[in-house]
Amino acid sequence: MKRLAFAALAAVLTSASSVAFANSCPKEMKAIDAALPKAKLSASQMSEVKKLRAEGETHHKAGKHSESMAALNKAKGILNIK
């Protein structure tokens, strides 16, 4: 009985964290989009940020929210935004 309860709790927590990531991706994309026009980056940095932003959106749409957040956080790092 305890194992069943533990398994159910683990399933709930796992799905809750996926939902949290899913809801964060659009917020992160919006922050990147807002920072891009005023960013002082080299052409290669700008290209990399745009590539990572697109990658993040593709992963988000595919339901791969951990991968999406990883790409978006790299882009935010280049832009120096939190």
Biopython code that builds the backbone (N, CA, C, O; Angstrom):
import numpy as np
from Bio.PDB.StructureBuilder import StructureBuilder

atoms = [
    (1, "MET", "N", (0.818, -1.196, 0.000)),
    (1, "MET", "CA", (0.000, 0.000, 0.000)),
    (1, "MET", "C", (0.860, 1.258, 0.000)),
    (1, "MET", "O", (0.565, 2.218, -0.712)),
    (2, "LYS", "N", (1.931, 1.250, 0.805)),
    (2, "LYS", "CA", (2.809, 2.413, 0.860)),
    (2, "LYS", "C", (3.496, 2.635, -0.483)),
    (2, "LYS", "O", (3.688, 3.772, -0.914)),
    (3, "ARG", "N", (3.862, 1.539, -1.137)),
    (3, "ARG", "CA", (4.526, 1.663, -2.436)),
    (3, "ARG", "C", (3.596, 2.289, -3.467)),
    (3, "ARG", "O", (4.016, 3.115, -4.277)),
    (4, "LEU", "N", (2.340, 1.893, -3.429)),
    (4, "LEU", "CA", (1.361, 2.444, -4.370)),
    (4, "LEU", "C", (1.169, 3.942, -4.125)),
    (4, "LEU", "O", (1.110, 4.729, -5.070)),
    (5, "ALA", "N", (1.076, 4.324, -2.871)),
    (5, "ALA", "CA", (0.916, 5.740, -2.524)),
    (5, "ALA", "C", (2.147, 6.537, -2.958)),
    (5, "ALA", "O", (2.029, 7.648, -3.473)),
    (6, "PHE", "N", (3.321, 5.958, -2.744)),
    (6, "PHE", "CA", (4.561, 6.625, -3.139)),
    (6, "PHE", "C", (4.625, 6.779, -4.652)),
    (6, "PHE", "O", (5.015, 7.835, -5.149)),
    (7, "ALA", "N", (4.253, 5.757, -5.378)),
    (7, "ALA", "CA", (4.266, 5.807, -6.839)),
    (7, "ALA", "C", (3.289, 6.861, -7.354)),
    (7, "ALA", "O", (3.593, 7.588, -8.299)),
    (8, "ALA", "N", (2.130, 6.939, -6.736)),
    (8, "ALA", "CA", (1.131, 7.932, -7.140)),
    (8, "ALA", "C", (1.654, 9.345, -6.871)),
    (8, "ALA", "O", (1.491, 10.236, -7.704)),
    (9, "LEU", "N", (2.273, 9.545, -5.722)),
    (9, "LEU", "CA", (2.831, 10.848, -5.377)),
    (9, "LEU", "C", (3.943, 11.231, -6.354)),
    (9, "LEU", "O", (4.011, 12.377, -6.798)),
    (10, "ALA", "N", (4.797, 10.295, -6.683)),
    (10, "ALA", "CA", (5.884, 10.557, -7.628)),
    (10, "ALA", "C", (5.331, 10.948, -8.990)),
    (10, "ALA", "O", (5.860, 11.853, -9.636)),
    (11, "ALA", "N", (4.281, 10.283, -9.430)),
    (11, "ALA", "CA", (3.664, 10.603, -10.727)),
    (11, "ALA", "C", (3.083, 12.017, -10.721)),
    (11, "ALA", "O", (3.229, 12.756, -11.695)),
    (12, "VAL", "N", (2.433, 12.384, -9.636)),
    (12, "VAL", "CA", (1.840, 13.717, -9.526)),
    (12, "VAL", "C", (2.931, 14.786, -9.539)),
    (12, "VAL", "O", (2.800, 15.795, -10.231)),
    (13, "LEU", "N", (3.993, 14.576, -8.788)),
    (13, "LEU", "CA", (5.071, 15.561, -8.725)),
    (13, "LEU", "C", (5.790, 15.694, -10.063)),
    (13, "LEU", "O", (6.171, 16.796, -10.457)),
    (14, "THR", "N", (5.974, 14.594, -10.753)),
    (14, "THR", "CA", (6.625, 14.629, -12.062)),
    (14, "THR", "C", (5.790, 15.409, -13.056)),
    (14, "THR", "O", (6.321, 16.238, -13.795)),
    (15, "SER", "N", (4.498, 15.158, -13.086)),
    (15, "SER", "CA", (3.656, 15.878, -14.042)),
    (15, "SER", "C", (3.538, 17.353, -13.663)),
    (15, "SER", "O", (3.426, 18.205, -14.544)),
    (16, "ALA", "N", (3.561, 17.660, -12.391)),
    (16, "ALA", "CA", (3.488, 19.059, -11.956)),
    (16, "ALA", "C", (4.732, 19.818, -12.387)),
    (16, "ALA", "O", (4.637, 20.976, -12.793)),
    (17, "SER", "N", (5.899, 19.184, -12.307)),
    (17, "SER", "CA", (7.120, 19.872, -12.717)),
    (17, "SER", "C", (7.143, 20.079, -14.227)),
    (17, "SER", "O", (7.667, 21.088, -14.699)),
    (18, "SER", "N", (6.587, 19.148, -14.990)),
    (18, "SER", "CA", (6.505, 19.321, -16.442)),
    (18, "SER", "C", (5.615, 20.501, -16.795)),
    (18, "SER", "O", (5.924, 21.273, -17.702)),
    (19, "VAL", "N", (4.510, 20.636, -16.075)),
    (19, "VAL", "CA", (3.601, 21.752, -16.305)),
    (19, "VAL", "C", (4.286, 23.068, -15.954)),
    (19, "VAL", "O", (4.114, 24.065, -16.656)),
    (20, "ALA", "N", (5.054, 23.076, -14.882)),
    (20, "ALA", "CA", (5.757, 24.295, -14.487)),
    (20, "ALA", "C", (6.749, 24.714, -15.566)),
    (20, "ALA", "O", (6.830, 25.893, -15.913)),
    (21, "PHE", "N", (7.508, 23.749, -16.102)),
    (21, "PHE", "CA", (8.435, 24.052, -17.187)),
    (21, "PHE", "C", (7.691, 24.538, -18.412)),
    (21, "PHE", "O", (8.118, 25.486, -19.071)),
    (22, "ALA", "N", (6.584, 23.893, -18.716)),
    (22, "ALA", "CA", (5.811, 24.265, -19.905)),
    (22, "ALA", "C", (5.334, 25.702, -19.816)),
    (22, "ALA", "O", (5.312, 26.416, -20.819)),
    (23, "ASN", "N", (4.956, 26.125, -18.628)),
    (23, "ASN", "CA", (4.471, 27.488, -18.450)),
    (23, "ASN", "C", (5.603, 28.504, -18.423)),
    (23, "ASN", "O", (5.370, 29.686, -18.675)),
    (24, "SER", "N", (6.822, 28.073, -18.125)),
    (24, "SER", "CA", (7.965, 28.986, -18.056)),
    (24, "SER", "C", (8.521, 29.313, -19.430)),
    (24, "SER", "O", (9.011, 30.420, -19.651)),
    (25, "CYS", "N", (8.453, 28.371, -20.350)),
    (25, "CYS", "CA", (9.074, 28.554, -21.663)),
    (25, "CYS", "C", (8.583, 29.826, -22.357)),
    (25, "CYS", "O", (9.411, 30.632, -22.781)),
    (26, "PRO", "N", (7.280, 30.035, -22.489)),
    (26, "PRO", "CA", (6.821, 31.248, -23.168)),
    (26, "PRO", "C", (7.279, 32.534, -22.464)),
    (26, "PRO", "O", (7.570, 33.536, -23.117)),
    (27, "LYS", "N", (7.340, 32.493, -21.146)),
    (27, "LYS", "CA", (7.803, 33.652, -20.388)),
    (27, "LYS", "C", (9.268, 33.950, -20.713)),
    (27, "LYS", "O", (9.654, 35.107, -20.881)),
    (28, "GLU", "N", (10.069, 32.903, -20.798)),
    (28, "GLU", "CA", (11.488, 33.074, -21.116)),
    (28, "GLU", "C", (11.666, 33.571, -22.550)),
    (28, "GLU", "O", (12.506, 34.434, -22.805)),
    (29, "MET", "N", (10.883, 33.033, -23.488)),
    (29, "MET", "CA", (10.958, 33.478, -24.880)),
    (29, "MET", "C", (10.595, 34.962, -24.985)),
    (29, "MET", "O", (11.222, 35.714, -25.731)),
    (30, "LYS", "N", (9.590, 35.362, -24.237)),
    (30, "LYS", "CA", (9.152, 36.765, -24.245)),
    (30, "LYS", "C", (10.262, 37.676, -23.703)),
    (30, "LYS", "O", (10.480, 38.767, -24.231)),
    (31, "ALA", "N", (10.957, 37.233, -22.658)),
    (31, "ALA", "CA", (12.054, 38.025, -22.087)),
    (31, "ALA", "C", (13.186, 38.182, -23.105)),
    (31, "ALA", "O", (13.771, 39.257, -23.232)),
    (32, "ILE", "N", (13.484, 37.108, -23.821)),
    (32, "ILE", "CA", (14.530, 37.164, -24.847)),
    (32, "ILE", "C", (14.107, 38.117, -25.962)),
    (32, "ILE", "O", (14.890, 38.961, -26.395)),
    (33, "ASP", "N", (12.869, 37.976, -26.421)),
    (33, "ASP", "CA", (12.354, 38.846, -27.490)),
    (33, "ASP", "C", (12.407, 40.322, -27.093)),
    (33, "ASP", "O", (12.700, 41.181, -27.924)),
    (34, "ALA", "N", (12.125, 40.611, -25.834)),
    (34, "ALA", "CA", (12.140, 41.995, -25.354)),
    (34, "ALA", "C", (13.566, 42.550, -25.287)),
    (34, "ALA", "O", (13.780, 43.741, -25.510)),
    (35, "ALA", "N", (14.533, 41.692, -24.981)),
    (35, "ALA", "CA", (15.915, 42.139, -24.825)),
    (35, "ALA", "C", (16.658, 42.262, -26.157)),
    (35, "ALA", "O", (17.610, 43.035, -26.259)),
    (36, "LEU", "N", (16.240, 41.518, -27.165)),
    (36, "LEU", "CA", (16.970, 41.493, -28.438)),
    (36, "LEU", "C", (17.136, 42.865, -29.106)),
    (36, "LEU", "O", (18.250, 43.192, -29.515)),
    (37, "PRO", "N", (16.092, 43.673, -29.235)),
    (37, "PRO", "CA", (16.257, 44.935, -29.970)),
    (37, "PRO", "C", (17.294, 45.888, -29.371)),
    (37, "PRO", "O", (17.939, 46.634, -30.107)),
    (38, "LYS", "N", (17.459, 45.872, -28.062)),
    (38, "LYS", "CA", (18.394, 46.808, -27.434)),
    (38, "LYS", "C", (19.710, 46.151, -27.014)),
    (38, "LYS", "O", (20.537, 46.776, -26.351)),
    (39, "ALA", "N", (19.898, 44.888, -27.403)),
    (39, "ALA", "CA", (21.113, 44.161, -27.020)),
    (39, "ALA", "C", (22.319, 44.653, -27.810)),
    (39, "ALA", "O", (22.226, 44.911, -29.010)),
    (40, "LYS", "N", (23.435, 44.778, -27.132)),
    (40, "LYS", "CA", (24.695, 45.170, -27.761)),
    (40, "LYS", "C", (25.551, 43.915, -27.904)),
    (40, "LYS", "O", (26.388, 43.608, -27.056)),
    (41, "LEU", "N", (25.317, 43.204, -29.000)),
    (41, "LEU", "CA", (25.999, 41.936, -29.248)),
    (41, "LEU", "C", (26.710, 41.973, -30.590)),
    (41, "LEU", "O", (26.358, 42.750, -31.477)),
    (42, "SER", "N", (27.711, 41.122, -30.719)),
    (42, "SER", "CA", (28.353, 40.960, -32.024)),
    (42, "SER", "C", (27.381, 40.217, -32.936)),
    (42, "SER", "O", (26.389, 39.654, -32.474)),
    (43, "ALA", "N", (27.668, 40.221, -34.204)),
    (43, "ALA", "CA", (26.804, 39.533, -35.168)),
    (43, "ALA", "C", (26.723, 38.038, -34.857)),
    (43, "ALA", "O", (25.656, 37.434, -34.974)),
    (44, "SER", "N", (27.840, 37.448, -34.465)),
    (44, "SER", "CA", (27.827, 36.009, -34.158)),
    (44, "SER", "C", (27.036, 35.717, -32.881)),
    (44, "SER", "O", (26.337, 34.707, -32.801)),
    (45, "GLN", "N", (27.144, 36.595, -31.888)),
    (45, "GLN", "CA", (26.363, 36.414, -30.666)),
    (45, "GLN", "C", (24.871, 36.556, -30.951)),
    (45, "GLN", "O", (24.061, 35.778, -30.446)),
    (46, "MET", "N", (24.512, 37.550, -31.759)),
    (46, "MET", "CA", (23.107, 37.758, -32.109)),
    (46, "MET", "C", (22.562, 36.535, -32.840)),
    (46, "MET", "O", (21.444, 36.090, -32.579)),
    (47, "SER", "N", (23.347, 36.007, -33.740)),
    (47, "SER", "CA", (22.950, 34.819, -34.487)),
    (47, "SER", "C", (22.747, 33.629, -33.547)),
    (47, "SER", "O", (21.786, 32.872, -33.688)),
    (48, "GLU", "N", (23.654, 33.474, -32.597)),
    (48, "GLU", "CA", (23.561, 32.370, -31.630)),
    (48, "GLU", "C", (22.319, 32.511, -30.748)),
    (48, "GLU", "O", (21.622, 31.528, -30.497)),
    (49, "VAL", "N", (22.043, 33.714, -30.284)),
    (49, "VAL", "CA", (20.864, 33.953, -29.448)),
    (49, "VAL", "C", (19.594, 33.613, -30.229)),
    (49, "VAL", "O", (18.693, 32.955, -29.709)),
    (50, "LYS", "N", (19.530, 34.064, -31.468)),
    (50, "LYS", "CA", (18.342, 33.781, -32.287)),
    (50, "LYS", "C", (18.186, 32.291, -32.552)),
    (50, "LYS", "O", (17.070, 31.771, -32.562)),
    (51, "LYS", "N", (19.311, 31.602, -32.768)),
    (51, "LYS", "CA", (19.275, 30.151, -32.982)),
    (51, "LYS", "C", (18.776, 29.436, -31.729)),
    (51, "LYS", "O", (17.928, 28.547, -31.808)),
    (52, "LEU", "N", (19.309, 29.832, -30.572)),
    (52, "LEU", "CA", (18.903, 29.210, -29.311)),
    (52, "LEU", "C", (17.439, 29.511, -28.991)),
    (52, "LEU", "O", (16.723, 28.650, -28.480)),
    (53, "ARG", "N", (17.003, 30.717, -29.289)),
    (53, "ARG", "CA", (15.597, 31.100, -29.062)),
    (53, "ARG", "C", (14.680, 30.222, -29.911)),
    (53, "ARG", "O", (13.670, 29.722, -29.416)),
    (54, "ALA", "N", (15.023, 30.032, -31.177)),
    (54, "ALA", "CA", (14.224, 29.190, -32.075)),
    (54, "ALA", "C", (14.242, 27.737, -31.621)),
    (54, "ALA", "O", (13.221, 27.052, -31.656)),
    (55, "GLU", "N", (15.405, 27.279, -31.198)),
    (55, "GLU", "CA", (15.552, 25.921, -30.681)),
    (55, "GLU", "C", (14.650, 25.716, -29.451)),
    (55, "GLU", "O", (13.977, 24.694, -29.317)),
    (56, "GLY", "N", (14.658, 26.700, -28.577)),
    (56, "GLY", "CA", (13.826, 26.630, -27.375)),
    (56, "GLY", "C", (12.355, 26.537, -27.716)),
    (56, "GLY", "O", (11.620, 25.764, -27.100)),
    (57, "GLU", "N", (11.919, 27.311, -28.686)),
    (57, "GLU", "CA", (10.509, 27.269, -29.085)),
    (57, "GLU", "C", (10.154, 25.931, -29.720)),
    (57, "GLU", "O", (9.081, 25.384, -29.465)),
    (58, "THR", "N", (11.052, 25.403, -30.547)),
    (58, "THR", "CA", (10.815, 24.097, -31.175)),
    (58, "THR", "C", (10.679, 23.007, -30.119)),
    (58, "THR", "O", (9.766, 22.184, -30.180)),
    (59, "HIS", "N", (11.589, 23.006, -29.156)),
    (59, "HIS", "CA", (11.521, 22.005, -28.071)),
    (59, "HIS", "C", (10.241, 22.174, -27.264)),
    (59, "HIS", "O", (9.602, 21.188, -26.895)),
    (60, "HIS", "N", (9.867, 23.416, -26.990)),
    (60, "HIS", "CA", (8.644, 23.682, -26.224)),
    (60, "HIS", "C", (7.426, 23.099, -26.940)),
    (60, "HIS", "O", (6.599, 22.428, -26.324)),
    (61, "LYS", "N", (7.324, 23.357, -28.229)),
    (61, "LYS", "CA", (6.182, 22.863, -29.001)),
    (61, "LYS", "C", (6.160, 21.342, -29.076)),
    (61, "LYS", "O", (5.097, 20.737, -29.221)),
    (62, "ALA", "N", (7.342, 20.721, -28.976)),
    (62, "ALA", "CA", (7.440, 19.260, -29.006)),
    (62, "ALA", "C", (7.227, 18.644, -27.625)),
    (62, "ALA", "O", (7.246, 17.422, -27.478)),
    (63, "GLY", "N", (7.025, 19.492, -26.615)),
    (63, "GLY", "CA", (6.807, 18.984, -25.265)),
    (63, "GLY", "C", (8.091, 18.662, -24.525)),
    (63, "GLY", "O", (8.049, 18.051, -23.457)),
    (64, "LYS", "N", (9.230, 19.061, -25.070)),
    (64, "LYS", "CA", (10.536, 18.793, -24.448)),
    (64, "LYS", "C", (10.956, 20.040, -23.662)),
    (64, "LYS", "O", (11.829, 20.798, -24.085)),
    (65, "HIS", "N", (10.321, 20.227, -22.524)),
    (65, "HIS", "CA", (10.480, 21.481, -21.794)),
    (65, "HIS", "C", (11.837, 21.633, -21.112)),
    (65, "HIS", "O", (12.322, 22.754, -20.962)),
    (66, "SER", "N", (12.447, 20.550, -20.705)),
    (66, "SER", "CA", (13.787, 20.654, -20.114)),
    (66, "SER", "C", (14.786, 21.130, -21.162)),
    (66, "SER", "O", (15.616, 21.998, -20.893)),
    (67, "GLU", "N", (14.696, 20.551, -22.366)),
    (67, "GLU", "CA", (15.585, 20.958, -23.450)),
    (67, "GLU", "C", (15.298, 22.411, -23.856)),
    (67, "GLU", "O", (16.215, 23.175, -24.156)),
    (68, "SER", "N", (14.028, 22.772, -23.860)),
    (68, "SER", "CA", (13.641, 24.134, -24.193)),
    (68, "SER", "C", (14.255, 25.116, -23.207)),
    (68, "SER", "O", (14.852, 26.115, -23.609)),
    (69, "MET", "N", (14.111, 24.838, -21.938)),
    (69, "MET", "CA", (14.647, 25.739, -20.922)),
    (69, "MET", "C", (16.170, 25.821, -20.997)),
    (69, "MET", "O", (16.744, 26.883, -20.754)),
    (70, "ALA", "N", (16.830, 24.710, -21.330)),
    (70, "ALA", "CA", (18.287, 24.736, -21.446)),
    (70, "ALA", "C", (18.716, 25.688, -22.562)),
    (70, "ALA", "O", (19.629, 26.492, -22.374)),
    (71, "ALA", "N", (18.066, 25.601, -23.715)),
    (71, "ALA", "CA", (18.406, 26.475, -24.840)),
    (71, "ALA", "C", (18.077, 27.930, -24.507)),
    (71, "ALA", "O", (18.873, 28.828, -24.781)),
    (72, "LEU", "N", (16.919, 28.157, -23.926)),
    (72, "LEU", "CA", (16.507, 29.524, -23.598)),
    (72, "LEU", "C", (17.415, 30.146, -22.542)),
    (72, "LEU", "O", (17.720, 31.336, -22.609)),
    (73, "ASN", "N", (17.846, 29.352, -21.571)),
    (73, "ASN", "CA", (18.752, 29.877, -20.542)),
    (73, "ASN", "C", (20.125, 30.220, -21.122)),
    (73, "ASN", "O", (20.761, 31.173, -20.673)),
    (74, "LYS", "N", (20.592, 29.453, -22.117)),
    (74, "LYS", "CA", (21.851, 29.793, -22.787)),
    (74, "LYS", "C", (21.707, 31.143, -23.494)),
    (74, "LYS", "O", (22.596, 31.991, -23.417)),
    (75, "ALA", "N", (20.580, 31.332, -24.183)),
    (75, "ALA", "CA", (20.332, 32.593, -24.880)),
    (75, "ALA", "C", (20.293, 33.746, -23.885)),
    (75, "ALA", "O", (20.863, 34.808, -24.134)),
    (76, "LYS", "N", (19.622, 33.536, -22.765)),
    (76, "LYS", "CA", (19.542, 34.579, -21.742)),
    (76, "LYS", "C", (20.926, 34.886, -21.178)),
    (76, "LYS", "O", (21.222, 36.037, -20.857)),
    (77, "GLY", "N", (21.763, 33.883, -21.055)),
    (77, "GLY", "CA", (23.123, 34.099, -20.570)),
    (77, "GLY", "C", (23.924, 34.994, -21.493)),
    (77, "GLY", "O", (24.651, 35.878, -21.039)),
    (78, "ILE", "N", (23.791, 34.764, -22.788)),
    (78, "ILE", "CA", (24.493, 35.605, -23.763)),
    (78, "ILE", "C", (23.977, 37.040, -23.689)),
    (78, "ILE", "O", (24.742, 37.994, -23.833)),
    (79, "LEU", "N", (22.683, 37.180, -23.465)),
    (79, "LEU", "CA", (22.071, 38.513, -23.371)),
    (79, "LEU", "C", (22.280, 39.179, -22.008)),
    (79, "LEU", "O", (21.950, 40.351, -21.830)),
    (80, "ASN", "N", (22.828, 38.430, -21.051)),
    (80, "ASN", "CA", (23.015, 38.920, -19.678)),
    (80, "ASN", "C", (21.689, 39.334, -19.033)),
    (80, "ASN", "O", (21.608, 40.376, -18.382)),
    (81, "ILE", "N", (20.664, 38.521, -19.216)),
    (81, "ILE", "CA", (19.395, 38.770, -18.520)),
    (81, "ILE", "C", (19.127, 37.593, -17.594)),
    (81, "ILE", "O", (19.538, 36.461, -17.848)),
    (82, "LYS", "N", (18.427, 37.899, -16.518)),
    (82, "LYS", "CA", (18.131, 36.866, -15.515)),
    (82, "LYS", "C", (16.870, 36.143, -15.844)),
    (82, "LYS", "O", (16.466, 35.240, -15.111)),
]
sb = StructureBuilder()
sb.init_structure("model")
sb.init_model(0)
sb.init_chain("A")
sb.init_seg("    ")
for serial, (resi, resn, name, xyz) in enumerate(atoms, 1):
    if name == "N":
        sb.init_residue(resn, " ", resi, " ")
    sb.init_atom(name, np.array(xyz, "f"), 0.0, 1.0, " ", f" {name:<3s}", serial, name[0])
structure = sb.get_structure()
